[in-house]
Amino acid sequence: MSWRPWTQAAARVRTLRGHKRKPPKPLEKWDIVRGDLVQVLSGKDQGKQGQVSVVARKLNKVIVQGMNTYMRMMPASGDFPGGRMAVETPLHVSDVALVDPKDGQPTEVIYKYTEDGEKVRVAVRSGMVIPKPPTLKERKDFKSRSGYAEGPQDTKADHVIEKTYVPSLLTFEEEISKAFTEAKLATKSTS
């Protein structure tokens, strides 16, 4: 029997030998964050603009709202009647580009420092600053820290701020001997 690398048996042998798909090498520099307005550069939605809803830095992929969708049959469960549903799939980060706030066209980004020393994104196309979206500051589990109520299992804010450790340059043995002599002196002074 000849070797057929496209068969299921060959795939099982490859996985048994340890031939697994390696994850992609993550990019070092990321210009796109959650909430940015981007334009799709290739694929079936080429030229369309949308907001980034998810950024997967380990996979070098982003999910853009309403872009790169396919129809999936969803079964009925509970109140959901089931049926066909559009599901968004990830796009590679090289297939999207940030939109220039001045003219609405895709642009590359460089980083510059303001007079205050703050690092900002600047559009190469027009030179305008591309601000970070306000949704980036929102947390996924709750909207703002002020709206979060402390529960019985949470550490109280007073205990978090309290300073309980005093650093020392003494070694462990020197700290023990110092504590021992202080205790000895305290017992002698009381007697």
N, CA, C and O of each residue as an XYZ file, in Angstrom:
764
protein
N       0.846     -1.180      0.000
C       0.000      0.000      0.000
C       0.888      1.238      0.000
O       1.836      1.324      0.781
N       0.591      2.179     -0.855
C       1.404      3.397     -0.956
C       0.938      4.424      0.081
O      -0.183      4.357      0.585
N       1.803      5.350      0.378
C       1.518      6.392      1.362
C       0.663      7.475      0.730
O       1.027      8.032     -0.305
N      -0.487      7.780      1.357
C      -1.395      8.808      0.851
C      -1.524      9.898      1.919
O      -2.294      9.743      2.866
N      -0.782     10.992      1.776
C      -0.758     12.001      2.832
C      -2.060     12.755      3.018
O      -2.226     13.410      4.047
N      -2.994     12.700      2.077
C      -4.239     13.455      2.186
C      -5.335     12.687      2.908
O      -6.417     13.236      3.115
N      -5.099     11.443      3.298
C      -6.131     10.624      3.924
C      -6.227     10.870      5.420
O      -5.337     11.467      6.026
N      -7.328     10.398      6.009
C      -7.526     10.519      7.452
C      -6.489      9.705      8.222
O      -6.037     10.128      9.286
N      -6.114      8.557      7.701
C      -5.126      7.707      8.368
C      -3.788      8.427      8.457
O      -3.108      8.351      9.481
N      -3.410      9.116      7.406
C      -2.146      9.855      7.425
C      -2.203     10.990      8.433
O      -1.204     11.286      9.089
N      -3.368     11.633      8.563
C      -3.513     12.710      9.542
C      -3.361     12.170     10.952
O      -2.747     12.816     11.801
N      -3.930     10.958     11.217
C      -3.785     10.352     12.547
C      -2.329     10.023     12.836
O      -1.860     10.220     13.957
N      -1.619      9.528     11.847
C      -0.204      9.193     12.030
C       0.607     10.456     12.298
O       1.505     10.450     13.140
N       0.298     11.533     11.590
C       1.026     12.791     11.799
C       0.818     13.310     13.211
O       1.765     13.789     13.834
N      -0.417     13.225     13.734
C      -0.667     13.709     15.092
C      -0.016     12.791     16.120
O       0.434     13.261     17.165
N       0.043     11.481     15.841
C       0.710     10.564     16.766
C       2.213     10.837     16.820
O       2.843     10.675     17.864
N       2.768     11.244     15.709
C       4.201     11.549     15.670
C       4.525     12.914     16.265
O       5.695     13.265     16.420
N       3.503     13.676     16.594
C       3.742     14.977     17.193
C       3.732     16.117     16.188
O       4.143     17.228     16.523
N       3.275     15.873     14.964
C       3.197     16.938     13.971
C       1.896     17.692     14.184
O       0.860     17.332     13.626
N       1.955     18.720     14.979
C       0.776     19.533     15.211
C       1.001     20.900     14.586
O       2.137     21.341     14.410
N      -0.080     21.552     14.259
C       0.032     22.875     13.677
C       0.573     23.846     14.719
O       0.043     23.952     15.825
N       1.626     24.542     14.349
C       2.222     25.486     15.280
C       1.423     26.778     15.277
O       0.967     27.215     14.220
N       1.244     27.396     16.434
C       0.528     28.670     16.462
C       1.364     29.744     15.768
O       2.592     29.655     15.749
N       0.714     30.748     15.202
C       1.477     31.793     14.515
C       2.289     32.612     15.503
O       1.945     32.708     16.681
N       3.369     33.199     15.012
C       4.197     34.050     15.855
C       3.479     35.383     16.044
O       3.185     36.060     15.058
N       3.188     35.780     17.291
C       2.450     37.032     17.517
C       3.245     38.243     17.030
O       4.472     38.279     17.117
N       2.523     39.222     16.523
C       3.150     40.461     16.061
C       3.681     41.238     17.255
O       3.109     41.191     18.344
N       4.774     41.949     17.041
C       5.353     42.741     18.126
C       4.630     44.077     18.272
O       4.454     44.568     19.387
N       4.209     44.667     17.154
C       3.591     45.996     17.179
C       2.148     45.896     16.726
O       1.872     45.426     15.622
N       1.222     46.336     17.575
C      -0.198     46.322     17.260
C      -0.713     47.746     17.227
O      -0.550     48.497     18.189
N      -1.343     48.120     16.108
C      -1.921     49.457     15.978
C      -3.421     49.444     16.227
O      -4.014     50.487     16.504
N      -4.036     48.276     16.132
C      -5.495     48.167     16.217
C      -5.899     47.670     17.599
O      -5.344     46.698     18.112
N      -6.882     48.359     18.196
C      -7.410     47.966     19.500
C      -8.926     47.809     19.396
O      -9.540     48.209     18.406
N      -9.509     47.226     20.425
C     -10.954     47.006     20.456
C     -11.687     48.350     20.411
O     -11.379     49.262     21.179
N     -12.665     48.458     19.497
C     -13.441     49.686     19.362
C     -12.992     50.577     18.222
O     -13.669     51.561     17.923
N     -11.875     50.271     17.573
C     -11.391     51.075     16.447
C     -12.268     50.893     15.222
O     -12.868     49.836     15.027
N     -12.337     51.936     14.394
C     -13.015     51.864     13.112
C     -11.989     51.443     12.071
O     -10.987     52.130     11.873
N     -12.231     50.317     11.403
C     -11.289     49.785     10.419
C     -12.004     49.536      9.101
O     -13.231     49.464      9.036
N     -11.194     49.405      8.046
C     -11.716     49.057      6.729
C     -11.112     47.734      6.309
O      -9.914     47.510      6.481
N     -11.941     46.852      5.755
C     -11.484     45.541      5.298
C     -10.782     45.735      3.955
O     -11.339     46.350      3.046
N      -9.554     45.208      3.830
C      -8.755     45.403      2.627
C      -8.885     44.274      1.620
O      -8.636     44.484      0.433
N      -9.270     43.073      2.063
C      -9.402     41.959      1.128
C     -10.505     41.025      1.606
O     -10.892     41.044      2.774
N     -11.002     40.210      0.686
C     -12.056     39.263      1.016
C     -13.389     39.704      0.456
O     -13.460     40.645     -0.334
N     -14.442     39.027      0.865
C     -15.763     39.315      0.305
C     -16.315     40.654      0.777
O     -17.187     41.221      0.118
N     -15.830     41.173      1.902
C     -16.290     42.460      2.419
C     -15.286     43.576      2.140
O     -15.226     44.553      2.887
N     -14.507     43.445      1.089
C     -13.472     44.422      0.770
C     -14.084     45.810      0.570
O     -15.063     45.973     -0.159
N     -13.486     46.809      1.234
C     -13.952     48.191      1.111
C     -14.962     48.598      2.164
O     -15.245     49.788      2.303
N     -15.516     47.652      2.911
C     -16.505     47.974      3.944
C     -15.800     48.350      5.240
O     -14.693     47.890      5.520
N     -16.469     49.200      6.028
C     -15.908     49.649      7.294
C     -16.748     49.139      8.448
O     -17.963     48.983      8.327
N     -16.091     48.880      9.567
C     -16.784     48.405     10.753
C     -15.917     48.568     11.986
O     -14.734     48.894     11.896
N     -16.529     48.335     13.144
C     -15.830     48.462     14.416
C     -15.255     47.123     14.845
O     -15.874     46.078     14.647
N     -14.066     47.163     15.433
C     -13.420     45.950     15.932
C     -14.075     45.574     17.260
O     -14.124     46.383     18.186
N     -14.577     44.343     17.345
C     -15.216     43.908     18.585
C     -14.296     43.030     19.424
O     -14.384     43.043     20.652
N     -13.411     42.261     18.776
C     -12.495     41.376     19.501
C     -11.119     41.454     18.851
O     -11.000     41.483     17.627
N     -10.078     41.489     19.689
C      -8.700     41.450     19.204
C      -8.040     40.223     19.817
O      -7.957     40.105     21.039
N      -7.569     39.303     18.966
C      -6.878     38.094     19.423
C      -5.402     38.243     19.064
O      -4.983     37.862     17.971
N      -4.628     38.791     19.974
C      -3.218     39.099     19.686
C      -2.377     37.850     19.507
O      -1.428     37.861     18.722
N      -2.695     36.776     20.210
C      -1.904     35.550     20.079
C      -2.078     34.916     18.705
O      -1.174     34.237     18.217
N      -3.228     35.129     18.078
C      -3.509     34.541     16.772
C      -3.334     35.537     15.625
O      -3.471     35.161     14.460
N      -3.032     36.805     15.939
C      -2.899     37.881     14.943
C      -4.204     38.084     14.177
O      -4.189     38.300     12.965
N      -5.328     38.014     14.883
C      -6.624     38.138     14.221
C      -7.513     39.123     14.962
O      -7.349     39.363     16.158
N      -8.469     39.690     14.211
C      -9.469     40.588     14.787
C     -10.837     40.168     14.267
O     -10.954     39.589     13.187
N     -11.876     40.469     15.055
C     -13.250     40.249     14.603
C     -13.884     41.616     14.455
O     -13.901     42.407     15.398
N     -14.410     41.897     13.259
C     -15.050     43.170     12.951
C     -16.555     42.935     12.904
O     -17.024     41.969     12.302
N     -17.310     43.832     13.550
C     -18.764     43.663     13.639
C     -19.389     43.666     12.251
O     -19.207     44.604     11.474
N     -20.130     42.599     11.951
C     -20.875     42.505     10.704
C     -20.045     42.143      9.486
O     -20.587     42.113      8.381
N     -18.755     41.865      9.633
C     -17.892     41.540      8.493
C     -17.458     40.080      8.554
O     -17.385     39.483      9.628
N     -17.173     39.518      7.382
C     -16.655     38.160      7.238
C     -17.572     37.157      7.944
O     -17.117     36.352      8.757
N     -18.859     37.215      7.626
C     -19.836     36.355      8.283
C     -20.195     35.161      7.407
O     -20.041     35.193      6.187
N     -20.668     34.126      8.050
C     -21.235     32.984      7.344
C     -22.491     32.563      8.100
O     -22.631     32.824      9.295
N     -23.390     31.914      7.392
C     -24.655     31.500      7.998
C     -24.473     30.146      8.682
O     -23.923     29.210      8.102
N     -24.940     30.065      9.909
C     -24.829     28.837     10.679
C     -26.208     28.432     11.168
O     -26.996     29.274     11.598
N     -26.490     27.162     11.101
C     -27.777     26.648     11.573
C     -27.685     26.434     13.079
O     -26.869     25.640     13.549
N     -28.515     27.136     13.827
C     -28.503     27.045     15.282
C     -29.713     26.240     15.747
O     -30.827     26.498     15.292
N     -29.522     25.269     16.644
C     -30.656     24.480     17.133
C     -31.505     25.284     18.119
O     -31.023     26.240     18.727
N     -32.739     24.898     18.268
C     -33.642     25.556     19.212
C     -33.263     25.168     20.634
O     -32.959     24.009     20.916
N     -33.286     26.159     21.528
C     -32.997     25.884     22.939
C     -33.656     26.959     23.793
O     -33.449     28.152     23.572
N     -34.442     26.533     24.761
C     -35.098     27.479     25.661
C     -36.037     28.410     24.906
O     -36.945     27.948     24.215
N     -35.825     29.722     25.033
C     -36.654     30.717     24.368
C     -36.228     30.931     22.919
O     -36.997     31.470     22.123
N     -35.019     30.517     22.573
C     -34.519     30.724     21.207
C     -35.158     29.699     20.275
O     -35.035     28.497     20.512
N     -35.847     30.156     19.204
C     -36.548     29.205     18.339
C     -35.636     28.436     17.396
O     -36.061     27.443     16.806
N     -34.393     28.874     17.244
C     -33.485     28.202     16.323
C     -33.579     28.800     14.935
O     -34.389     29.694     14.690
N     -32.755     28.310     14.030
C     -32.775     28.802     12.663
C     -31.388     29.233     12.211
O     -30.383     28.957     12.867
N     -31.361     29.917     11.075
C     -30.077     30.360     10.522
C     -29.648     31.660     11.173
O     -30.465     32.545     11.427
N     -28.348     31.762     11.440
C     -27.824     32.922     12.143
C     -26.471     33.296     11.548
O     -25.657     32.419     11.259
N     -26.228     34.576     11.365
C     -24.944     35.040     10.825
C     -23.906     35.028     11.935
O     -24.130     35.590     13.007
N     -22.766     34.387     11.678
C     -21.680     34.293     12.652
C     -20.446     34.989     12.080
O     -20.056     34.733     10.941
N     -19.838     35.865     12.870
C     -18.637     36.580     12.428
C     -17.416     35.704     12.645
O     -17.278     35.059     13.685
N     -16.536     35.685     11.660
C     -15.294     34.931     11.776
C     -14.123     35.899     11.780
O     -14.243     37.017     11.277
N     -12.988     35.485     12.341
C     -11.859     36.401     12.456
C     -11.216     36.716     11.109
O     -11.231     35.909     10.180
N     -10.650     37.918     11.039
C      -9.860     38.362      9.900
C      -8.420     38.518     10.363
O      -8.173     38.887     11.511
N      -7.473     38.241      9.482
C      -6.079     38.477      9.835
C      -5.860     39.972      9.935
O      -6.472     40.745      9.197
N      -4.996     40.382     10.839
C      -4.786     41.802     11.095
C      -4.231     42.532      9.864
O      -4.405     43.745      9.741
N      -3.571     41.816      8.964
C      -3.054     42.459      7.755
C      -4.156     42.714      6.735
O      -3.936     43.435      5.762
N      -5.349     42.130      6.941
C      -6.468     42.327      6.023
C      -7.349     43.513      6.405
O      -8.339     43.788      5.727
N      -7.004     44.212      7.476
C      -7.756     45.399      7.884
C      -6.789     46.549      8.109
O      -5.610     46.337      8.395
N      -7.299     47.774      7.975
C      -6.485     48.970      8.219
C      -7.335     49.994      8.947
O      -8.544     50.077      8.735
N      -6.692     50.773      9.808
C      -7.394     51.835     10.516
C      -7.901     52.870      9.529
O      -7.296     53.090      8.480
N      -9.019     53.509      9.870
C      -9.606     54.534      9.011
C      -9.128     55.900      9.477
O      -9.147     56.213     10.667
N      -8.694     56.714      8.501
C      -8.244     58.073      8.776
C      -9.447     58.912      9.210
O     -10.446     58.937      8.491
N      -9.395     59.603     10.363
C     -10.554     60.376     10.818
C     -10.859     61.581      9.928
O     -11.971     62.105      9.977
N      -9.907     62.029      9.122
C     -10.131     63.209      8.288
C     -10.937     62.888      7.034
O     -11.925     63.566      6.751
N     -10.530     61.850      6.262
C     -11.199     61.578      4.992
C     -11.865     60.213      4.915
O     -12.466     59.897      3.889
N     -11.786     59.387      5.961
C     -12.482     58.110      5.980
C     -11.860     57.033      5.109
O     -12.534     56.065      4.757
N     -10.597     57.177      4.755
C      -9.891     56.198      3.932
C      -8.921     55.400      4.813
O      -8.491     55.891      5.857
N      -8.571     54.168      4.398
C      -7.627     53.383      5.206
C      -6.248     54.034      5.220
O      -5.820     54.626      4.229
N      -5.562     53.918      6.347
C      -4.260     54.551      6.496
C      -3.341     53.711      7.358
O      -3.794     52.876      8.142
N      -2.056     53.937      7.207
C      -1.071     53.345      8.101
C      -0.922     54.254      9.309
O      -1.384     55.395      9.301
N      -0.278     53.744     10.341
C      -0.179     54.479     11.597
C       1.266     54.558     12.045
O       2.020     53.592     11.924
N       1.649     55.723     12.567
C       2.932     55.875     13.250
C       2.636     56.423     14.643
O       1.563     56.970     14.899
N       3.595     56.266     15.521
C       3.411     56.753     16.885
C       4.290     57.975     17.105
O       5.452     58.002     16.698
N       3.718     58.988     17.758
C       4.449     60.202     18.117
C       4.097     60.570     19.543
O       3.125     60.070     20.110
N       4.906     61.457     20.116
C       4.664     61.933     21.468
C       4.143     63.360     21.419
O       4.645     64.180     20.650
N       3.139     63.663     22.235
C       2.596     65.014     22.316
C       3.493     65.858     23.207
O       4.477     65.366     23.759
N       3.142     67.138     23.342
C       3.914     68.034     24.213
C       3.823     67.606     25.673
O       4.721     67.892     26.465
N       2.733     66.918     26.029
C       2.556     66.434     27.404
C       3.339     65.158     27.659
O       3.416     64.696     28.798
N       3.927     64.576     26.605
C       4.674     63.326     26.744
C       3.820     62.090     26.557
O       4.268     60.978     26.834
N       2.593     62.272     26.088
C       1.691     61.140     25.878
C       1.930     60.549     24.490
O       2.069     61.283     23.512
N       1.977     59.214     24.412
C       2.178     58.517     23.142
C       0.838     58.387     22.434
O      -0.116     57.848     22.996
N       0.761     58.890     21.178
C      -0.484     58.861     20.424
C      -0.259     58.245     19.051
O       0.862     58.207     18.545
N      -1.356     57.761     18.457
C      -1.312     57.218     17.098
C      -1.595     58.353     16.120
O      -2.511     59.151     16.321
N      -0.798     58.411     15.066
C      -0.962     59.462     14.061
C      -1.141     58.798     12.696
O      -0.398     57.882     12.341
N      -2.137     59.268     11.929
C      -2.386     58.738     10.592
C      -1.311     59.244      9.644
O      -1.033     60.443      9.606
N      -0.703     58.342      8.877
C       0.326     58.723      7.912
C      -0.305     59.529      6.780
O       0.324     60.440      6.241
N      -1.539     59.201      6.418
C      -2.222     59.824      5.288
C      -2.459     61.315      5.491
O      -2.201     62.104      4.582
N      -2.946     61.720      6.668
C      -3.297     63.124      6.890
C      -2.524     63.782      8.027
O      -2.523     65.009      8.135
N      -1.877     63.008      8.864
C      -1.145     63.571      9.998
C      -2.023     63.846     11.197
O      -1.551     64.433     12.170
N      -3.296     63.440     11.166
C      -4.193     63.658     12.301
C      -4.010     62.574     13.351
O      -3.648     61.441     13.035
N      -4.260     62.931     14.585
C      -4.173     61.990     15.695
C      -5.400     61.080     15.670
O      -6.529     61.554     15.546
N      -5.173     59.777     15.788
C      -6.270     58.809     15.879
C      -6.419     58.467     17.365
O      -5.581     57.754     17.919
N      -7.482     58.971     18.019
C      -7.617     58.723     19.459
C      -8.000     57.280     19.741
O      -8.607     56.603     18.911
N      -7.631     56.824     20.938
C      -8.057     55.492     21.382
C      -9.551     55.563     21.684
O     -10.015     56.554     22.249
N     -10.309     54.535     21.319
C     -11.760     54.576     21.541
C     -12.107     54.532     23.027
O     -11.392     53.918     23.818
N     -13.221     55.194     23.409
C     -13.611     55.183     24.824
C     -14.031     53.800     25.310
O     -13.977     53.529     26.510
N     -14.453     52.911     24.390
C     -14.857     51.565     24.810
C     -13.674     50.750     25.291
O     -13.852     49.729     25.954
N     -12.470     51.189     24.964
C     -11.268     50.472     25.392
C     -11.092     50.554     26.908
O     -10.534     49.642     27.519
N     -11.564     51.639     27.513
C     -11.421     51.825     28.954
C     -12.485     51.068     29.738
O     -12.343     50.864     30.944
N     -13.557     50.650     29.053
C     -14.603     49.893     29.735
C     -14.141     48.470     29.977
O     -13.450     47.879     29.147
N     -14.518     47.939     31.095
C     -14.202     46.551     31.399
C     -15.302     45.661     30.855
O     -16.433     46.106     30.660
N     -14.965     44.394     30.610
C     -15.964     43.480     30.070
C     -16.915     42.984     31.149
O     -18.077     42.697     30.861
N     -16.434     42.879     32.403
C     -17.288     42.336     33.457
C     -18.201     43.389     34.080
O     -19.302     43.055     34.516
N     -17.769     44.662     34.133
C     -18.648     45.736     34.577
C     -18.184     47.022     33.902
O     -17.026     47.130     33.499
N     -19.081     47.992     33.778
C     -18.813     49.173     32.963
C     -17.821     50.132     33.614
O     -16.914     50.611     32.933
N     -17.954     50.426     34.889
C     -17.029     51.360     35.528
C     -16.729     50.867     36.941
O     -17.514     50.131     37.538
N     -15.598     51.281     37.453
C     -15.204     50.861     38.797
C     -16.133     51.455     39.855
O     -16.362     50.830     40.891
N     -16.677     52.666     39.608
C     -17.558     53.282     40.594
C     -18.881     52.521     40.703
O     -19.516     52.547     41.757
N     -19.304     51.847     39.637
C     -20.548     51.095     39.657
C     -20.413     49.720     40.287
O     -21.404     48.999     40.407
N     -19.206     49.344     40.691
C     -18.981     48.024     41.261
C     -19.186     48.075     42.768
O     -18.588     48.908     43.450
N     -20.022     47.194     43.287
C     -20.282     47.132     44.724
C     -19.432     46.026     45.337
O     -19.349     44.923     44.796
N     -18.796     46.332     46.478
C     -17.983     45.330     47.162
C     -18.864     44.243     47.740
O     -19.912     44.516     48.326
N     -18.429     43.020     47.570
C     -19.156     41.888     48.112
C     -18.496     41.379     49.383
O     -17.476     41.922     49.808
N     -19.067     40.338     50.000
C     -18.505     39.822     51.252
C     -17.143     39.151     51.050
O     -16.354     39.092     51.993
N     -16.850     38.653     49.866
C     -15.570     37.983     49.612
C     -14.477     38.952     49.154
O     -13.322     38.545     49.032
N     -14.808     40.227     48.896
C     -13.836     41.201     48.399
C     -13.009     41.772     49.546
O     -13.481     41.891     50.676
N     -11.776     42.119     49.232
C     -10.914     42.786     50.196
C     -11.353     44.240     50.304
O     -11.542     44.911     49.290
N     -11.514     44.722     51.520
C     -11.969     46.090     51.741
C     -10.888     47.072     51.278
O      -9.695     46.779     51.353
N     -11.328     48.240     50.800
C     -10.406     49.242     50.262
C      -9.435     49.732     51.343
O      -8.280     50.030     51.037
N      -9.885     49.820     52.599
C      -9.006     50.271     53.688
C      -7.847     49.294     53.893
O      -6.719     49.712     54.156
N      -8.123     48.006     53.774
C      -7.081     46.994     53.956
C      -6.101     46.982     52.794
O      -4.928     46.658     52.975
N      -6.570     47.330     51.609
C      -5.688     47.357     50.437
C      -4.673     48.481     50.566
O      -3.503     48.297     50.230
N      -5.100     49.637     51.045
C      -4.231     50.807     51.162
C      -3.284     50.688     52.359
O      -2.203     51.276     52.348
N      -3.676     49.941     53.383
C      -2.895     49.831     54.609
C      -1.502     49.262     54.335
O      -1.362     48.269     53.620
N      -0.483     49.889     54.899
C       0.900     49.450     54.717
C       1.232     48.443     55.805
O       1.245     48.789     56.987
N       1.499     47.205     55.422
C       1.727     46.140     56.400
C       3.146     45.599     56.360
O       3.532     44.840     57.249
N       3.925     45.962     55.370
C       5.279     45.443     55.240
C       6.266     46.597     55.299
O       6.130     47.590     54.585
N       7.261     46.447     56.162
C       8.324     47.441     56.264
C       9.606     46.785     55.751
O      10.111     45.854     56.379
N      10.137     47.253     54.626
C      11.330     46.618     54.072
C      12.545     46.843     54.965
O      12.658     47.872     55.630
N      13.444     45.876     54.973
C      14.644     45.944     55.786
C      15.819     45.432     54.970
O      15.663     44.559     54.116
N      17.012     45.990     55.245
C      18.207     45.555     54.536
C      18.965     44.474     55.299
O      20.039     44.044     54.877
N      18.399     44.036     56.429
C      19.039     42.989     57.218
C      18.774     41.622     56.591
O      17.768     41.426     55.910
N      19.674     40.694     56.824
C      19.446     39.325     56.369
C      18.464     38.649     57.317
O      18.124     39.201     58.364
N      18.014     37.466     56.953
C      17.044     36.745     57.763
C      17.608     36.453     59.161
O      16.919     36.624     60.167
N      18.882     36.007     59.207
C      19.499     35.683     60.499
C      19.637     36.927     61.368
O      19.434     36.867     62.581
N      19.988     38.074     60.738
C      20.137     39.312     61.512
C      18.789     39.783     62.050
O      18.720     40.285     63.172
N      17.715     39.631     61.270
C      16.384     40.006     61.748
C      15.956     39.143     62.930
O      15.370     39.643     63.890
N      16.255     37.832     62.856
C      15.897     36.917     63.951
C      16.663     37.285     65.215
O      16.084     37.357     66.298
N      17.969     37.517     65.076
C      18.774     37.846     66.269
C      18.347     39.184     66.853
O      18.338     39.335     68.075
N      17.993     40.159     66.025
C      17.537     41.459     66.508
C      16.220     41.320     67.271
O      16.053     41.902     68.343
N      15.278     40.536     66.708
C      13.998     40.322     67.374
C      14.201     39.573     68.695
O      13.524     39.852     69.685
N      15.136     38.621     68.699
C      15.408     37.849     69.916
C      15.991     38.751     71.010
O      15.587     38.663     72.169
N      16.936     39.614     70.641
C      17.538     40.511     71.647
C      16.526     41.528     72.141
O      16.532     41.864     73.325
N      15.641     42.037     71.257
C      14.612     42.981     71.698
C      13.647     42.303     72.669
O      13.222     42.905     73.656
N      13.308     41.051     72.382
C      12.410     40.319     73.276
C      13.092     40.065     74.617
O      12.454     40.124     75.668
N      14.399     39.780     74.572
C      15.149     39.525     75.812
C      15.227     40.789     76.669
O      15.063     40.746     77.888
N      15.483     41.927     75.988
C      15.552     43.198     76.718
C      14.191     43.574     77.304
O      14.121     44.134     78.397
N      13.109     43.269     76.581
C      11.779     43.588     77.076
C      11.450     42.762     78.303
O      10.818     43.269     79.231
N      11.869     41.479     78.333
C      11.594     40.648     79.517
C      12.433     41.085     80.708
O      11.979     40.994     81.848
N      13.679     41.568     80.455
C      14.532     42.025     81.553
C      14.000     43.322     82.143
O      14.064     43.523     83.356
N      13.472     44.207     81.295
C      12.976     45.501     81.789
C      11.684     45.339     82.596
O      11.417     46.129     83.502
N      10.890     44.330     82.273
C       9.641     44.114     83.022
C       9.904     43.425     84.354
O       9.105     43.557     85.281
N      11.010     42.691     84.466
C      11.258     41.975     85.725
C      12.074     42.748     86.730
O      12.345     42.247     87.821
